[in-house]
Amino acid sequence: MTKNLKSDKDDLILVFGKGCLHAISSIDGEVLWKKDFAGESIEVSHIIQSPEVIYVAGFVGSSKFYVYELDAKSGELLKNNHIALPFGTSGESLYVP
């Protein structure tokens, strides 16, 4: 049995691949915006979506942690916070000297 999944509300579908985050309309599949993180050398590890803001977190190298805040509707960068870590990272592990 096929269900009609059509919605009148345009929710964002986030798709991340090859270093680029795409926001896609749930109504018609149109790409609304995209943000290239590969060009910024960030290895994205987490994406958190709320109705107004999308948080993208990841590492540059093994000692810098970045958190980007994007406007969910436009993809506009709202904030870019980063911190230099006094220890190295590898995947899910942290190395403390």
DOTI-678607 format. One record per atom (N, C-alpha, C): y, z, x; residue in one letter; atom name; residue number from 1. Coordinates in Angstrom, 2 decimals. Atoms other than C-alpha are relative to their C-alpha. Last residue first. Example, Ala and Ser with C-alpha at 12.3 -4.5 7.8 and 13.67 -1.06 7.14 Angstrom:
% DOTI-678607
<c2->-1.19; c3->-0.06; c1->-0.82; residu->s; atome->N; num->2>
<c2->-1.06; c3->7.14; c1->13.67; residu->s; atome->CA; num->2>
<c2->1.09; c3->0.73; c1->-0.77; residu->s; atome->C; num->2>
<c2->-1.19; c3->0.00; c1->0.89; residu->a; atome->N; num->1>
<c2->-4.50; c3->7.80; c1->12.30; residu->a; atome->CA; num->1>
<c2->1.20; c3->0.00; c1->0.90; residu->a; atome->C; num->1>
% end
This chain:
% DOTI-678607
<c2->0.29; c3->-0.30; c1->-1.41; residu->p; atome->N; num->97>
<c2->14.34; c3->26.21; c1->50.25; residu->p; atome->CA; num->97>
<c2->-0.10; c3->1.48; c1->0.25; residu->p; atome->C; num->97>
<c2->-0.98; c3->-1.00; c1->-0.45; residu->v; atome->N; num->96>
<c2->14.03; c3->25.75; c1->46.47; residu->v; atome->CA; num->96>
<c2->-0.34; c3->0.37; c1->1.43; residu->v; atome->C; num->96>
<c2->0.34; c3->-0.58; c1->-1.29; residu->y; atome->N; num->95>
<c2->12.28; c3->22.58; c1->45.36; residu->y; atome->CA; num->95>
<c2->1.11; c3->0.94; c1->0.43; residu->y; atome->C; num->95>
<c2->-1.16; c3->-0.31; c1->-0.82; residu->l; atome->N; num->94>
<c2->12.52; c3->21.80; c1->41.66; residu->l; atome->CA; num->94>
<c2->-0.48; c3->0.62; c1->1.30; residu->l; atome->C; num->94>
<c2->0.03; c3->-1.12; c1->-0.92; residu->s; atome->N; num->93>
<c2->9.75; c3->20.12; c1->39.74; residu->s; atome->CA; num->93>
<c2->1.31; c3->0.17; c1->0.73; residu->s; atome->C; num->93>
<c2->-0.22; c3->-1.21; c1->0.77; residu->e; atome->N; num->92>
<c2->9.86; c3->17.92; c1->36.62; residu->e; atome->CA; num->92>
<c2->0.11; c3->1.24; c1->0.90; residu->e; atome->C; num->92>
<c2->0.58; c3->0.05; c1->1.34; residu->g; atome->N; num->91>
<c2->10.29; c3->14.71; c1->38.56; residu->g; atome->CA; num->91>
<c2->0.36; c3->1.23; c1->-0.78; residu->g; atome->C; num->91>
<c2->0.98; c3->1.09; c1->0.01; residu->s; atome->N; num->90>
<c2->11.24; c3->15.72; c1->42.11; residu->s; atome->CA; num->90>
<c2->-0.68; c3->0.02; c1->-1.36; residu->s; atome->C; num->90>
<c2->0.82; c3->0.13; c1->1.21; residu->t; atome->N; num->89>
<c2->14.28; c3->17.88; c1->42.67; residu->t; atome->CA; num->89>
<c2->-0.99; c3->-1.14; c1->0.19; residu->t; atome->C; num->89>
<c2->0.46; c3->1.34; c1->0.38; residu->g; atome->N; num->88>
<c2->16.07; c3->19.14; c1->45.76; residu->g; atome->CA; num->88>
<c2->-0.84; c3->0.02; c1->-1.27; residu->g; atome->C; num->88>
<c2->1.41; c3->0.19; c1->-0.32; residu->f; atome->N; num->87>
<c2->18.05; c3->22.36; c1->46.17; residu->f; atome->CA; num->87>
<c2->-0.41; c3->-1.38; c1->-0.49; residu->f; atome->C; num->87>
<c2->0.21; c3->-0.47; c1->-1.38; residu->p; atome->N; num->86>
<c2->21.72; c3->23.36; c1->46.20; residu->p; atome->CA; num->86>
<c2->-1.45; c3->-0.13; c1->0.46; residu->p; atome->C; num->86>
<c2->0.97; c3->-1.08; c1->-0.05; residu->l; atome->N; num->85>
<c2->22.28; c3->21.17; c1->43.12; residu->l; atome->CA; num->85>
<c2->-0.23; c3->0.42; c1->1.45; residu->l; atome->C; num->85>
<c2->0.81; c3->0.16; c1->-1.19; residu->a; atome->N; num->84>
<c2->25.47; c3->19.14; c1->42.89; residu->a; atome->CA; num->84>
<c2->-0.93; c3->1.20; c1->0.09; residu->a; atome->C; num->84>
<c2->0.04; c3->-1.15; c1->-0.91; residu->i; atome->N; num->83>
<c2->26.74; c3->19.28; c1->39.34; residu->i; atome->CA; num->83>
<c2->-0.88; c3->-0.37; c1->1.18; residu->i; atome->C; num->83>
<c2->1.06; c3->0.01; c1->-1.00; residu->h; atome->N; num->82>
<c2->27.77; c3->16.60; c1->36.92; residu->h; atome->CA; num->82>
<c2->0.13; c3->1.22; c1->0.90; residu->h; atome->C; num->82>
<c2->0.05; c3->-1.20; c1->-0.83; residu->n; atome->N; num->81>
<c2->29.70; c3->16.28; c1->33.70; residu->n; atome->CA; num->81>
<c2->-1.12; c3->-0.15; c1->1.02; residu->n; atome->C; num->81>
<c2->0.98; c3->0.24; c1->-1.05; residu->n; atome->N; num->80>
<c2->30.67; c3->12.99; c1->32.11; residu->n; atome->CA; num->80>
<c2->0.04; c3->1.21; c1->0.91; residu->n; atome->C; num->80>
<c2->-0.03; c3->-0.88; c1->-1.16; residu->k; atome->N; num->79>
<c2->32.50; c3->13.38; c1->28.83; residu->k; atome->CA; num->79>
<c2->-1.09; c3->-0.43; c1->0.97; residu->k; atome->C; num->79>
<c2->-0.90; c3->-1.11; c1->0.33; residu->l; atome->N; num->78>
<c2->33.41; c3->11.27; c1->25.79; residu->l; atome->CA; num->78>
<c2->0.17; c3->0.93; c1->1.19; residu->l; atome->C; num->78>
<c2->0.22; c3->-1.17; c1->-0.83; residu->l; atome->N; num->77>
<c2->31.94; c3->7.92; c1->26.90; residu->l; atome->CA; num->77>
<c2->1.04; c3->1.06; c1->-0.34; residu->l; atome->C; num->77>
<c2->-1.08; c3->-0.34; c1->-0.93; residu->e; atome->N; num->76>
<c2->32.24; c3->5.47; c1->24.01; residu->e; atome->CA; num->76>
<c2->-0.34; c3->1.29; c1->0.75; residu->e; atome->C; num->76>
<c2->0.55; c3->0.00; c1->-1.34; residu->g; atome->N; num->75>
<c2->28.92; c3->4.47; c1->22.44; residu->g; atome->CA; num->75>
<c2->1.02; c3->0.35; c1->1.07; residu->g; atome->C; num->75>
<c2->-0.56; c3->1.07; c1->-0.83; residu->s; atome->N; num->74>
<c2->30.81; c3->3.57; c1->19.27; residu->s; atome->CA; num->74>
<c2->-0.65; c3->-0.14; c1->1.38; residu->s; atome->C; num->74>
<c2->-0.38; c3->1.21; c1->0.75; residu->k; atome->N; num->73>
<c2->29.14; c3->5.50; c1->16.45; residu->k; atome->CA; num->73>
<c2->0.41; c3->-1.16; c1->0.89; residu->k; atome->C; num->73>
<c2->1.17; c3->0.64; c1->0.61; residu->a; atome->N; num->72>
<c2->27.22; c3->8.10; c1->18.47; residu->a; atome->CA; num->72>
<c2->0.36; c3->-1.31; c1->-0.70; residu->a; atome->C; num->72>
<c2->-0.27; c3->0.05; c1->1.43; residu->d; atome->N; num->71>
<c2->30.19; c3->8.96; c1->20.72; residu->d; atome->CA; num->71>
<c2->-1.14; c3->-0.80; c1->-0.64; residu->d; atome->C; num->71>
<c2->-0.43; c3->1.27; c1->0.57; residu->l; atome->N; num->70>
<c2->28.60; c3->9.53; c1->24.14; residu->l; atome->CA; num->70>
<c2->0.28; c3->0.16; c1->-1.48; residu->l; atome->C; num->70>
<c2->-0.17; c3->-0.16; c1->1.44; residu->e; atome->N; num->69>
<c2->28.30; c3->12.74; c1->26.16; residu->e; atome->CA; num->69>
<c2->0.59; c3->-1.31; c1->-0.52; residu->e; atome->C; num->69>
<c2->-0.98; c3->0.86; c1->0.64; residu->y; atome->N; num->68>
<c2->26.89; c3->12.19; c1->29.65; residu->y; atome->CA; num->68>
<c2->0.04; c3->0.34; c1->-1.48; residu->y; atome->C; num->68>
<c2->0.10; c3->-0.01; c1->1.46; residu->v; atome->N; num->67>
<c2->25.12; c3->14.95; c1->31.56; residu->v; atome->CA; num->67>
<c2->1.14; c3->-0.84; c1->-0.54; residu->v; atome->C; num->67>
<c2->-1.08; c3->0.53; c1->0.84; residu->y; atome->N; num->66>
<c2->24.52; c3->14.48; c1->35.29; residu->y; atome->CA; num->66>
<c2->-0.33; c3->0.20; c1->-1.48; residu->y; atome->C; num->66>
<c2->0.42; c3->0.01; c1->1.40; residu->f; atome->N; num->65>
<c2->22.44; c3->16.40; c1->37.86; residu->f; atome->CA; num->65>
<c2->1.20; c3->-0.40; c1->-0.86; residu->f; atome->C; num->65>
<c2->-1.12; c3->0.03; c1->0.95; residu->k; atome->N; num->64>
<c2->22.94; c3->15.70; c1->41.56; residu->k; atome->CA; num->64>
<c2->-0.54; c3->-0.16; c1->-1.42; residu->k; atome->C; num->64>
<c2->-0.84; c3->-1.20; c1->-0.04; residu->s; atome->N; num->63>
<c2->20.49; c3->16.77; c1->44.30; residu->s; atome->CA; num->63>
<c2->1.21; c3->-0.03; c1->-0.92; residu->s; atome->C; num->63>
<c2->0.75; c3->-1.23; c1->0.22; residu->s; atome->N; num->62>
<c2->17.45; c3->14.54; c1->44.32; residu->s; atome->CA; num->62>
<c2->0.88; c3->1.24; c1->-0.09; residu->s; atome->C; num->62>
<c2->0.64; c3->-0.52; c1->-1.21; residu->g; atome->N; num->61>
<c2->19.03; c3->11.16; c1->43.92; residu->g; atome->CA; num->61>
<c2->-0.77; c3->1.26; c1->-0.33; residu->g; atome->C; num->61>
<c2->-0.34; c3->1.04; c1->-0.97; residu->v; atome->N; num->60>
<c2->21.15; c3->10.79; c1->40.81; residu->v; atome->CA; num->60>
<c2->-0.52; c3->0.54; c1->1.32; residu->v; atome->C; num->60>
<c2->-0.29; c3->-0.28; c1->-1.40; residu->f; atome->N; num->59>
<c2->19.50; c3->12.88; c1->38.14; residu->f; atome->CA; num->59>
<c2->0.44; c3->-1.25; c1->0.73; residu->f; atome->C; num->59>
<c2->0.88; c3->0.51; c1->-1.04; residu->g; atome->N; num->58>
<c2->19.40; c3->12.82; c1->34.37; residu->g; atome->CA; num->58>
<c2->0.52; c3->0.30; c1->1.39; residu->g; atome->C; num->58>
<c2->0.06; c3->-0.83; c1->-1.21; residu->a; atome->N; num->57>
<c2->20.89; c3->13.80; c1->31.07; residu->a; atome->CA; num->57>
<c2->-0.96; c3->-0.61; c1->1.00; residu->a; atome->C; num->57>
<c2->0.92; c3->0.66; c1->-0.92; residu->v; atome->N; num->56>
<c2->22.08; c3->11.68; c1->28.14; residu->v; atome->CA; num->56>
<c2->0.04; c3->0.78; c1->1.30; residu->v; atome->C; num->56>
<c2->-0.01; c3->-0.56; c1->-1.34; residu->y; atome->N; num->55>
<c2->23.68; c3->13.52; c1->25.23; residu->y; atome->CA; num->55>
<c2->-1.07; c3->-0.71; c1->0.82; residu->y; atome->C; num->55>
<c2->1.27; c3->0.22; c1->-0.67; residu->i; atome->N; num->54>
<c2->24.44; c3->11.59; c1->22.04; residu->i; atome->CA; num->54>
<c2->0.16; c3->0.52; c1->1.42; residu->i; atome->C; num->54>
<c2->0.02; c3->0.11; c1->-1.45; residu->v; atome->N; num->53>
<c2->27.23; c3->12.87; c1->19.83; residu->v; atome->CA; num->53>
<c2->-1.42; c3->-0.25; c1->0.50; residu->v; atome->C; num->53>
<c2->-1.26; c3->0.44; c1->-0.57; residu->e; atome->N; num->52>
<c2->28.18; c3->12.62; c1->16.15; residu->e; atome->CA; num->52>
<c2->-0.06; c3->-0.32; c1->1.50; residu->e; atome->C; num->52>
<c2->-0.71; c3->1.00; c1->0.82; residu->p; atome->N; num->51>
<c2->24.93; c3->12.81; c1->14.16; residu->p; atome->CA; num->51>
<c2->1.28; c3->-0.54; c1->0.64; residu->p; atome->C; num->51>
<c2->-0.52; c3->-0.74; c1->1.15; residu->s; atome->N; num->50>
<c2->23.01; c3->14.49; c1->17.01; residu->s; atome->CA; num->50>
<c2->0.78; c3->-1.02; c1->-0.83; residu->s; atome->C; num->50>
<c2->-0.85; c3->0.64; c1->1.01; residu->q; atome->N; num->49>
<c2->20.80; c3->12.72; c1->19.51; residu->q; atome->CA; num->49>
<c2->0.39; c3->0.99; c1->-1.07; residu->q; atome->C; num->49>
<c2->-0.06; c3->-0.86; c1->1.19; residu->i; atome->N; num->48>
<c2->19.39; c3->14.17; c1->22.72; residu->i; atome->CA; num->48>
<c2->1.00; c3->-0.59; c1->-0.96; residu->i; atome->C; num->48>
<c2->-1.01; c3->0.51; c1->0.93; residu->i; atome->N; num->47>
<c2->18.30; c3->11.86; c1->25.53; residu->i; atome->CA; num->47>
<c2->-0.09; c3->0.86; c1->-1.25; residu->i; atome->C; num->47>
<c2->-0.06; c3->-0.49; c1->1.38; residu->h; atome->N; num->46>
<c2->16.43; c3->13.34; c1->28.51; residu->h; atome->CA; num->46>
<c2->1.13; c3->-0.68; c1->-0.77; residu->h; atome->C; num->46>
<c2->1.19; c3->-0.79; c1->0.30; residu->s; atome->N; num->45>
<c2->15.22; c3->12.21; c1->31.96; residu->s; atome->CA; num->45>
<c2->-0.02; c3->0.51; c1->-1.44; residu->s; atome->C; num->45>
<c2->-0.10; c3->-0.74; c1->1.26; residu->v; atome->N; num->44>
<c2->17.60; c3->9.39; c1->32.84; residu->v; atome->CA; num->44>
<c2->-1.31; c3->0.74; c1->-0.28; residu->v; atome->C; num->44>
<c2->1.37; c3->0.03; c1->0.51; residu->e; atome->N; num->43>
<c2->17.44; c3->8.38; c1->36.51; residu->e; atome->CA; num->43>
<c2->0.00; c3->0.89; c1->-1.24; residu->e; atome->C; num->43>
<c2->0.54; c3->-1.23; c1->0.58; residu->i; atome->N; num->42>
<c2->21.10; c3->7.72; c1->37.19; residu->i; atome->CA; num->42>
<c2->-1.42; c3->-0.25; c1->-0.48; residu->i; atome->C; num->42>
<c2->1.07; c3->-0.57; c1->-0.83; residu->s; atome->N; num->41>
<c2->22.06; c3->4.91; c1->39.61; residu->s; atome->CA; num->41>
<c2->-0.56; c3->1.31; c1->-0.55; residu->s; atome->C; num->41>
<c2->-0.56; c3->-1.25; c1->-0.51; residu->e; atome->N; num->40>
<c2->25.30; c3->4.17; c1->37.73; residu->e; atome->CA; num->40>
<c2->-1.02; c3->0.78; c1->0.82; residu->e; atome->C; num->40>
<c2->-1.13; c3->0.35; c1->-0.87; residu->g; atome->N; num->39>
<c2->24.34; c3->0.52; c1->37.20; residu->g; atome->CA; num->39>
<c2->0.65; c3->1.23; c1->0.61; residu->g; atome->C; num->39>
<c2->0.58; c3->0.50; c1->-1.26; residu->a; atome->N; num->38>
<c2->21.00; c3->1.74; c1->35.83; residu->a; atome->CA; num->38>
<c2->1.11; c3->-0.34; c1->0.99; residu->a; atome->C; num->38>
<c2->0.05; c3->-1.11; c1->-0.95; residu->f; atome->N; num->37>
<c2->22.88; c3->3.77; c1->33.20; residu->f; atome->CA; num->37>
<c2->-0.58; c3->-0.43; c1->1.34; residu->f; atome->C; num->37>
<c2->0.85; c3->0.24; c1->-1.16; residu->d; atome->N; num->36>
<c2->23.96; c3->0.77; c1->31.13; residu->d; atome->CA; num->36>
<c2->0.08; c3->1.18; c1->0.96; residu->d; atome->C; num->36>
<c2->-0.57; c3->-0.65; c1->-1.17; residu->k; atome->N; num->35>
<c2->25.33; c3->1.72; c1->27.72; residu->k; atome->CA; num->35>
<c2->-1.00; c3->-0.14; c1->1.15; residu->k; atome->C; num->35>
<c2->0.95; c3->-0.32; c1->-1.06; residu->k; atome->N; num->34>
<c2->24.69; c3->-0.38; c1->24.62; residu->k; atome->CA; num->34>
<c2->0.75; c3->0.60; c1->1.19; residu->k; atome->C; num->34>
<c2->-0.59; c3->-0.18; c1->-1.31; residu->w; atome->N; num->33>
<c2->26.39; c3->-0.81; c1->21.27; residu->w; atome->CA; num->33>
<c2->-1.10; c3->0.24; c1->1.00; residu->w; atome->C; num->33>
<c2->-1.37; c3->-0.43; c1->0.24; residu->l; atome->N; num->32>
<c2->25.70; c3->-1.74; c1->17.65; residu->l; atome->CA; num->32>
<c2->0.77; c3->0.22; c1->1.30; residu->l; atome->C; num->32>
<c2->-0.38; c3->-0.87; c1->-1.11; residu->v; atome->N; num->31>
<c2->22.55; c3->-3.79; c1->18.27; residu->v; atome->CA; num->31>
<c2->1.48; c3->0.33; c1->-0.17; residu->v; atome->C; num->31>
<c2->-1.04; c3->0.49; c1->-0.89; residu->e; atome->N; num->30>
<c2->21.73; c3->-5.17; c1->14.81; residu->e; atome->CA; num->30>
<c2->0.27; c3->1.01; c1->1.12; residu->e; atome->C; num->30>
<c2->0.53; c3->0.21; c1->-1.35; residu->g; atome->N; num->29>
<c2->18.41; c3->-4.11; c1->13.30; residu->g; atome->CA; num->29>
<c2->1.02; c3->-0.52; c1->1.00; residu->g; atome->C; num->29>
<c2->0.23; c3->1.42; c1->-0.27; residu->d; atome->N; num->28>
<c2->19.66; c3->-4.64; c1->9.71; residu->d; atome->CA; num->28>
<c2->-0.51; c3->-0.30; c1->1.41; residu->d; atome->C; num->28>
<c2->-0.06; c3->0.86; c1->1.19; residu->i; atome->N; num->27>
<c2->19.64; c3->-1.21; c1->8.08; residu->i; atome->CA; num->27>
<c2->-0.37; c3->-1.44; c1->0.33; residu->i; atome->C; num->27>
<c2->1.26; c3->-0.12; c1->0.73; residu->s; atome->N; num->26>
<c2->18.47; c3->1.07; c1->10.90; residu->s; atome->CA; num->26>
<c2->-0.02; c3->-0.90; c1->-1.23; residu->s; atome->C; num->26>
<c2->-0.18; c3->-0.33; c1->1.41; residu->s; atome->N; num->25>
<c2->21.32; c3->-0.16; c1->13.09; residu->s; atome->CA; num->25>
<c2->-1.36; c3->0.05; c1->-0.69; residu->s; atome->C; num->25>
<c2->0.35; c3->1.06; c1->0.93; residu->i; atome->N; num->24>
<c2->20.44; c3->-0.15; c1->16.80; residu->i; atome->CA; num->24>
<c2->0.15; c3->0.50; c1->-1.43; residu->i; atome->C; num->24>
<c2->-0.08; c3->-0.59; c1->1.33; residu->a; atome->N; num->23>
<c2->21.97; c3->1.92; c1->19.58; residu->a; atome->CA; num->23>
<c2->-0.16; c3->-1.13; c1->-1.00; residu->a; atome->C; num->23>
<c2->-0.47; c3->0.84; c1->1.09; residu->h; atome->N; num->22>
<c2->20.79; c3->0.63; c1->22.98; residu->h; atome->CA; num->22>
<c2->0.03; c3->0.82; c1->-1.29; residu->h; atome->C; num->22>
<c2->0.15; c3->-0.61; c1->1.31; residu->l; atome->N; num->21>
<c2->20.47; c3->2.76; c1->26.14; residu->l; atome->CA; num->21>
<c2->0.63; c3->-0.91; c1->-1.05; residu->l; atome->C; num->21>
<c2->-1.05; c3->0.29; c1->0.98; residu->c; atome->N; num->20>
<c2->20.00; c3->0.80; c1->29.38; residu->c; atome->CA; num->20>
<c2->-0.35; c3->0.65; c1->-1.35; residu->c; atome->C; num->20>
<c2->-1.26; c3->-0.65; c1->-0.34; residu->g; atome->N; num->19>
<c2->18.11; c3->1.89; c1->32.52; residu->g; atome->CA; num->19>
<c2->1.12; c3->-0.20; c1->-1.00; residu->g; atome->C; num->19>
<c2->-0.59; c3->0.63; c1->-1.19; residu->k; atome->N; num->18>
<c2->15.27; c3->-0.61; c1->32.09; residu->k; atome->CA; num->18>
<c2->1.39; c3->0.54; c1->0.30; residu->k; atome->C; num->18>
<c2->0.91; c3->0.75; c1->-0.86; residu->g; atome->N; num->17>
<c2->14.56; c3->0.74; c1->28.61; residu->g; atome->CA; num->17>
<c2->0.76; c3->-0.66; c1->1.12; residu->g; atome->C; num->17>
<c2->-0.34; c3->-0.07; c1->-1.42; residu->f; atome->N; num->16>
<c2->16.04; c3->3.18; c1->26.12; residu->f; atome->CA; num->16>
<c2->-1.04; c3->-0.76; c1->0.79; residu->f; atome->C; num->16>
<c2->1.05; c3->0.62; c1->-0.81; residu->v; atome->N; num->15>
<c2->16.07; c3->2.54; c1->22.38; residu->v; atome->CA; num->15>
<c2->0.47; c3->0.01; c1->1.44; residu->v; atome->C; num->15>
<c2->-0.29; c3->0.09; c1->-1.42; residu->l; atome->N; num->14>
<c2->18.08; c3->4.72; c1->20.01; residu->l; atome->CA; num->14>
<c2->-1.21; c3->-0.57; c1->0.73; residu->l; atome->C; num->14>
<c2->1.28; c3->-0.04; c1->-0.70; residu->i; atome->N; num->13>
<c2->17.81; c3->4.06; c1->16.29; residu->i; atome->CA; num->13>
<c2->0.34; c3->-0.21; c1->1.46; residu->i; atome->C; num->13>
<c2->0.18; c3->0.63; c1->-1.30; residu->l; atome->N; num->12>
<c2->21.04; c3->4.95; c1->14.58; residu->l; atome->CA; num->12>
<c2->-1.44; c3->0.14; c1->0.45; residu->l; atome->C; num->12>
<c2->0.31; c3->-0.93; c1->-1.07; residu->d; atome->N; num->11>
<c2->21.11; c3->5.70; c1->10.89; residu->d; atome->CA; num->11>
<c2->-0.16; c3->-0.78; c1->1.29; residu->d; atome->C; num->11>
<c2->0.19; c3->0.66; c1->-1.29; residu->d; atome->N; num->10>
<c2->22.85; c3->3.36; c1->8.46; residu->d; atome->CA; num->10>
<c2->-0.18; c3->1.05; c1->1.08; residu->d; atome->C; num->10>
<c2->-0.70; c3->-0.72; c1->-1.06; residu->k; atome->N; num->9>
<c2->22.34; c3->4.97; c1->5.05; residu->k; atome->CA; num->9>
<c2->-0.32; c3->-0.67; c1->1.33; residu->k; atome->C; num->9>
<c2->-1.41; c3->0.34; c1->0.15; residu->d; atome->N; num->8>
<c2->21.38; c3->2.59; c1->2.24; residu->d; atome->CA; num->8>
<c2->0.84; c3->0.67; c1->1.09; residu->d; atome->C; num->8>
<c2->-0.90; c3->-1.13; c1->0.15; residu->s; atome->N; num->7>
<c2->17.78; c3->2.75; c1->3.37; residu->s; atome->CA; num->7>
<c2->1.42; c3->-0.51; c1->-0.16; residu->s; atome->C; num->7>
<c2->-1.42; c3->0.35; c1->-0.04; residu->k; atome->N; num->6>
<c2->14.96; c3->0.27; c1->3.10; residu->k; atome->CA; num->6>
<c2->0.85; c3->1.24; c1->-0.31; residu->k; atome->C; num->6>
<c2->-0.67; c3->-0.92; c1->-0.91; residu->l; atome->N; num->5>
<c2->11.55; c3->1.74; c1->3.83; residu->l; atome->CA; num->5>
<c2->1.49; c3->-0.26; c1->0.10; residu->l; atome->C; num->5>
<c2->-1.31; c3->0.55; c1->-0.30; residu->n; atome->N; num->4>
<c2->9.89; c3->0.12; c1->0.83; residu->n; atome->CA; num->4>
<c2->0.75; c3->1.03; c1->0.85; residu->n; atome->C; num->4>
<c2->-1.13; c3->-0.76; c1->0.53; residu->k; atome->N; num->3>
<c2->6.33; c3->1.31; c1->1.02; residu->k; atome->CA; num->3>
<c2->1.27; c3->-0.71; c1->0.38; residu->k; atome->C; num->3>
<c2->-1.23; c3->0.11; c1->-0.77; residu->t; atome->N; num->2>
<c2->3.37; c3->-1.02; c1->1.43; residu->t; atome->CA; num->2>
<c2->1.11; c3->0.77; c1->-0.67; residu->t; atome->C; num->2>
<c2->-1.18; c3->0.00; c1->0.84; residu->m; atome->N; num->1>
<c2->0.00; c3->0.00; c1->0.00; residu->m; atome->CA; num->1>
<c2->1.25; c3->0.00; c1->0.89; residu->m; atome->C; num->1>
% end
